Amino acid sequence: MLARHILIVDDDPDLIDLVRELLHGEGHSISVASTGERAEQMARARPPDLIILDVDLPGMKGPEVCRRLRVFSTAPILFLTAASSDADQIIGFTAGADDYVTKPFGPHVLIARVRTLLTRGARTTSGPKLIANVEINASAQVVTVGGQQIELTKTEYDVLTTLAAREGHIISKVELLREVWGEWYGDDHVIEVTISRLRTKLVRAGAPARLITTHRGLGYQISTPR
């Protein structure tokens, strides 16, 4: 794997030392911010390839930091959280997180999540794909609606391209989890929230409301509405 720049946002020195050591072992360069405000400044000055964000920061909490980062950054955001309830996880995904790891965590779990977020979305197609008025240019990893580019997070883009690769076919949650998040991932809340965010962005840009449809108990499908 290529060395990447990772921004750790946390105020716990012991945890920072642990995560820094793990990621240095993977060959990555590390920057550290202890507050949300500082994280925003650093992410603007030197855009990271991945952000590891603690939920329970002093002052501005993780979900709000995530929302502010999402204004200008599409880098994957991995939440570190002691909260494991469904509601807490949904709050994080709704704010724009791509994944989460609950504390305490095993080193191998964190490394696996980081590797997945950094290597995902490498698949390409033979050329731009057009579905309704949405064009996906895989070589440039650009999505346009009616000719206007829209900003998607890495996870949103990967979900869109996975659906588009099987246009007209229903893809189950299990298949989406495997294709986008990896074999080991078992939480389908992230799919529901990511699909919701993706639909909202596409529709706001002018895509058909029924471009991506939900088939209860079966999965999701992308196709040009009739």
PEQUIJO-V772099 format. One record per residue. RES is the residue in one small letter. PSI is psi in radians with two decimals (999 if undefined). OMEGA is omega as a letter, one per 40 degrees, with the letter a starting at -180 (* if undefined). D_CENTER is the distance of its C-alpha to the mean C-alpha in Angstrom with 2 decimals. Layout:
res=RES psi=PSI omega=OMEGA d_center=D_CENTER
res=RES psi=PSI omega=OMEGA d_center=D_CENTER
This chain:
res=m psi=2.43 omega=i d_center=18.83
res=l psi=2.56 omega=i d_center=19.13
res=a psi=2.38 omega=a d_center=19.23
res=r psi=2.86 omega=i d_center=16.34
res=h psi=2.13 omega=a d_center=16.37
res=i psi=2.30 omega=i d_center=14.53
res=l psi=2.10 omega=i d_center=15.04
res=i psi=2.22 omega=i d_center=15.97
res=v psi=1.79 omega=a d_center=16.57
res=d psi=2.70 omega=i d_center=19.14
res=d psi=0.17 omega=i d_center=22.86
res=d psi=1.88 omega=a d_center=24.01
res=p psi=-0.67 omega=a d_center=25.88
res=d psi=-0.76 omega=i d_center=26.21
res=l psi=-0.71 omega=i d_center=22.54
res=i psi=-0.79 omega=i d_center=21.79
res=d psi=-0.72 omega=a d_center=24.54
res=l psi=-0.88 omega=a d_center=23.24
res=v psi=-0.70 omega=i d_center=19.65
res=r psi=-0.77 omega=i d_center=21.16
res=e psi=-0.75 omega=i d_center=23.61
res=l psi=-0.78 omega=a d_center=21.16
res=l psi=-0.58 omega=i d_center=19.01
res=h psi=-0.62 omega=i d_center=22.23
res=g psi=-0.40 omega=i d_center=23.36
res=e psi=-0.04 omega=i d_center=20.56
res=g psi=0.16 omega=a d_center=21.85
res=h psi=2.70 omega=i d_center=19.17
res=s psi=2.52 omega=a d_center=20.30
res=i psi=2.37 omega=i d_center=19.47
res=s psi=2.65 omega=a d_center=19.77
res=v psi=2.36 omega=i d_center=20.20
res=a psi=2.43 omega=a d_center=20.29
res=s psi=-0.13 omega=i d_center=21.91
res=t psi=2.81 omega=i d_center=21.22
res=g psi=-0.68 omega=a d_center=18.66
res=e psi=-0.76 omega=i d_center=21.08
res=r psi=-0.64 omega=i d_center=21.44
res=a psi=-0.75 omega=i d_center=17.73
res=e psi=-0.77 omega=i d_center=17.53
res=q psi=-0.79 omega=a d_center=20.65
res=m psi=-0.66 omega=i d_center=19.54
res=a psi=-0.55 omega=i d_center=16.18
res=r psi=-0.68 omega=a d_center=18.31
res=a psi=-0.66 omega=i d_center=21.04
res=r psi=1.63 omega=a d_center=19.12
res=p psi=2.17 omega=i d_center=15.55
res=p psi=2.83 omega=i d_center=13.67
res=d psi=-0.34 omega=i d_center=11.65
res=l psi=2.50 omega=i d_center=9.72
res=i psi=2.21 omega=i d_center=10.36
res=i psi=2.02 omega=a d_center=11.69
res=l psi=2.13 omega=i d_center=12.70
res=d psi=2.40 omega=a d_center=15.56
res=v psi=-0.74 omega=a d_center=15.80
res=d psi=1.16 omega=i d_center=19.60
res=l psi=2.72 omega=i d_center=20.34
res=p psi=2.49 omega=a d_center=23.80
res=g psi=-2.09 omega=a d_center=24.13
res=m psi=2.14 omega=a d_center=20.89
res=k psi=2.87 omega=a d_center=18.66
res=g psi=-0.85 omega=a d_center=15.06
res=p psi=-0.67 omega=i d_center=13.75
res=e psi=-0.68 omega=i d_center=15.89
res=v psi=-0.77 omega=i d_center=14.86
res=c psi=-0.81 omega=i d_center=11.18
res=r psi=-0.69 omega=a d_center=12.58
res=r psi=-0.65 omega=i d_center=14.80
res=l psi=-0.61 omega=a d_center=12.41
res=r psi=-0.25 omega=i d_center=10.41
res=v psi=-0.57 omega=a d_center=13.92
res=f psi=-0.13 omega=a d_center=14.04
res=s psi=2.38 omega=i d_center=10.98
res=t psi=0.15 omega=i d_center=8.02
res=a psi=2.51 omega=i d_center=7.50
res=p psi=2.43 omega=i d_center=4.72
res=i psi=2.13 omega=i d_center=6.12
res=l psi=2.02 omega=i d_center=7.93
res=f psi=2.40 omega=i d_center=10.51
res=l psi=2.14 omega=a d_center=14.04
res=t psi=2.54 omega=i d_center=16.16
res=a psi=-0.19 omega=a d_center=19.64
res=a psi=2.22 omega=a d_center=19.04
res=s psi=0.12 omega=a d_center=18.45
res=s psi=2.74 omega=i d_center=19.51
res=d psi=-0.74 omega=a d_center=17.69
res=a psi=-0.75 omega=a d_center=18.15
res=d psi=-0.70 omega=a d_center=16.66
res=q psi=-0.71 omega=i d_center=13.46
res=i psi=-0.66 omega=i d_center=13.25
res=i psi=-0.77 omega=i d_center=13.94
res=g psi=-0.80 omega=a d_center=10.96
res=f psi=-0.69 omega=i d_center=8.51
res=t psi=-0.59 omega=i d_center=10.79
res=a psi=-0.31 omega=i d_center=10.66
res=g psi=0.14 omega=i d_center=7.08
res=a psi=2.67 omega=i d_center=5.69
res=d psi=-0.46 omega=a d_center=2.99
res=d psi=2.98 omega=i d_center=6.48
res=y psi=2.66 omega=i d_center=10.03
res=v psi=2.25 omega=a d_center=13.36
res=t psi=2.49 omega=i d_center=16.61
res=k psi=2.53 omega=e d_center=19.57
res=p psi=2.65 omega=a d_center=21.75
res=f psi=2.67 omega=i d_center=19.79
res=g psi=2.48 omega=a d_center=21.24
res=p psi=-0.68 omega=a d_center=20.60
res=h psi=-0.52 omega=i d_center=19.89
res=v psi=-0.83 omega=a d_center=17.06
res=l psi=-0.79 omega=a d_center=15.26
res=i psi=-0.71 omega=i d_center=16.07
res=a psi=-0.75 omega=i d_center=14.87
res=r psi=-0.75 omega=a d_center=11.35
res=v psi=-0.78 omega=i d_center=11.35
res=r psi=-0.74 omega=a d_center=12.96
res=t psi=-0.80 omega=a d_center=10.62
res=l psi=-0.59 omega=a d_center=7.51
res=l psi=-0.43 omega=a d_center=10.20
res=t psi=-0.21 omega=a d_center=12.06
res=r psi=2.71 omega=i d_center=9.97
res=g psi=0.30 omega=a d_center=10.67
res=a psi=-0.19 omega=a d_center=14.12
res=r psi=2.59 omega=i d_center=16.06
res=t psi=2.91 omega=i d_center=18.29
res=t psi=3.08 omega=a d_center=20.88
res=s psi=-0.33 omega=a d_center=24.43
res=g psi=-3.14 omega=i d_center=23.84
res=p psi=2.52 omega=i d_center=22.26
res=k psi=2.30 omega=a d_center=21.83
res=l psi=2.16 omega=i d_center=23.07
res=i psi=2.03 omega=a d_center=22.55
res=a psi=-2.18 omega=i d_center=24.54
res=n psi=0.32 omega=a d_center=23.87
res=v psi=2.12 omega=i d_center=20.32
res=e psi=2.27 omega=i d_center=20.36
res=i psi=2.01 omega=i d_center=17.72
res=n psi=1.69 omega=a d_center=18.81
res=a psi=-0.61 omega=a d_center=17.18
res=s psi=-0.60 omega=i d_center=19.26
res=a psi=-0.13 omega=a d_center=18.06
res=q psi=0.89 omega=a d_center=14.52
res=v psi=2.42 omega=i d_center=15.69
res=v psi=2.28 omega=i d_center=15.82
res=t psi=2.61 omega=i d_center=18.88
res=v psi=2.02 omega=a d_center=20.50
res=g psi=0.54 omega=i d_center=24.25
res=g psi=-0.14 omega=a d_center=24.04
res=q psi=2.20 omega=a d_center=21.85
res=q psi=2.45 omega=i d_center=18.52
res=i psi=2.63 omega=a d_center=15.51
res=e psi=2.11 omega=i d_center=12.43
res=l psi=2.58 omega=i d_center=9.10
res=t psi=2.93 omega=a d_center=5.65
res=k psi=-0.72 omega=a d_center=5.15
res=t psi=-0.77 omega=i d_center=3.63
res=e psi=-0.73 omega=i d_center=6.42
res=y psi=-0.75 omega=a d_center=8.59
res=d psi=-0.68 omega=i d_center=8.63
res=v psi=-0.77 omega=i d_center=9.58
res=l psi=-0.79 omega=a d_center=12.03
res=t psi=-0.54 omega=i d_center=13.57
res=t psi=-0.76 omega=i d_center=14.00
res=l psi=-0.75 omega=a d_center=15.82
res=a psi=-0.55 omega=i d_center=17.68
res=a psi=-0.37 omega=i d_center=18.96
res=r psi=0.82 omega=a d_center=20.84
res=e psi=2.31 omega=i d_center=21.82
res=g psi=-0.15 omega=a d_center=24.24
res=h psi=2.58 omega=i d_center=23.45
res=i psi=2.26 omega=i d_center=21.89
res=i psi=2.19 omega=a d_center=19.02
res=s psi=2.85 omega=i d_center=18.96
res=k psi=-0.69 omega=i d_center=16.22
res=v psi=-0.75 omega=i d_center=17.37
res=e psi=-0.73 omega=i d_center=17.01
res=l psi=-0.75 omega=i d_center=13.46
res=l psi=-0.79 omega=a d_center=12.56
res=r psi=-0.77 omega=a d_center=14.65
res=e psi=-0.66 omega=a d_center=13.46
res=v psi=-0.77 omega=a d_center=9.66
res=w psi=-0.32 omega=i d_center=9.41
res=g psi=2.80 omega=a d_center=12.98
res=e psi=-0.59 omega=a d_center=16.47
res=w psi=-0.17 omega=a d_center=16.46
res=y psi=2.35 omega=a d_center=13.78
res=g psi=0.20 omega=a d_center=15.76
res=d psi=1.98 omega=a d_center=14.12
res=d psi=-0.02 omega=i d_center=13.84
res=h psi=-0.66 omega=a d_center=13.04
res=v psi=-0.61 omega=i d_center=9.28
res=i psi=-0.86 omega=a d_center=10.42
res=e psi=-0.79 omega=a d_center=12.79
res=v psi=-0.70 omega=i d_center=10.74
res=t psi=-0.74 omega=i d_center=8.06
res=i psi=-0.74 omega=i d_center=11.32
res=s psi=-0.80 omega=i d_center=13.00
res=r psi=-0.74 omega=a d_center=10.80
res=l psi=-0.82 omega=i d_center=11.01
res=r psi=-0.80 omega=a d_center=14.71
res=t psi=-0.81 omega=a d_center=15.41
res=k psi=-0.74 omega=a d_center=14.34
res=l psi=-0.80 omega=a d_center=16.28
res=v psi=-0.73 omega=i d_center=19.27
res=r psi=-0.54 omega=a d_center=19.55
res=a psi=-0.14 omega=i d_center=19.83
res=g psi=0.12 omega=i d_center=22.55
res=a psi=2.73 omega=i d_center=21.22
res=p psi=2.48 omega=a d_center=23.21
res=a psi=-0.52 omega=a d_center=22.30
res=r psi=0.51 omega=i d_center=22.73
res=l psi=-0.82 omega=i d_center=20.78
res=i psi=2.09 omega=a d_center=18.40
res=t psi=2.60 omega=i d_center=20.57
res=t psi=2.28 omega=i d_center=20.31
res=h psi=1.76 omega=a d_center=23.04
res=r psi=2.24 omega=i d_center=23.64
res=g psi=-0.14 omega=a d_center=23.96
res=l psi=-0.86 omega=a d_center=23.03
res=g psi=-2.54 omega=a d_center=19.54
res=y psi=2.66 omega=a d_center=18.21
res=q psi=2.46 omega=i d_center=19.86
res=i psi=2.35 omega=i d_center=19.57
res=s psi=2.82 omega=i d_center=22.94
res=t psi=2.11 omega=a d_center=25.18
res=p psi=2.49 omega=i d_center=26.78
res=r psi=999 omega=* d_center=30.53
